[in-house]
Amino acid sequence: MEEGKIKLIGVNLYPKLEVKKSLEELYNEKEIKPVRWAEMFE
């Protein structure tokens, strides 16, 4: 870990808080399909 070969968030790897993503960048309707997990129990 000291050499930087292993990355641990909060130890030697930190998020870039100044970088903001838009809703369009975070959510792609073509990749995520709606699923009703409880449908088989209804």
N, C-alpha and C positions, 0 to 999 in steps of 0.2 A: 504494500500500500504506500509506503514511503517513496518508492520510486515512481509512483503514478501509473503503474500497470493495472492496478485494481481501482475502480472508481466506486466510491460510496457517496451518495447524496448527503450533503450536510457535513461530511468529513473532509473530503478533498475535491468535491464537485458541488457547485452551487448553481441554482437556477438564475437565469438572467431576468430579474424582475422588471427591468425597464422595457423589455420586449413585450408588446401587447399584440395579440392576434385577433382578427375580426371573427365574427360569427361564421362567415362564409369559409374562412380558412380552417376553423375547428370542426365544422359540421358539413359533411359531404353526403347529400341525400342518396347518391348513387352507391355509396359504400355501406351505409348503415340502413338496414331494412327493419321496419317495425315488426315486432314479434309479440304475440300474446302467450306468455308462458303458462298462464292459468287456464287457457282454453280447454285443455284436456280434462280439467276438473270441473268445468262449468256444466 
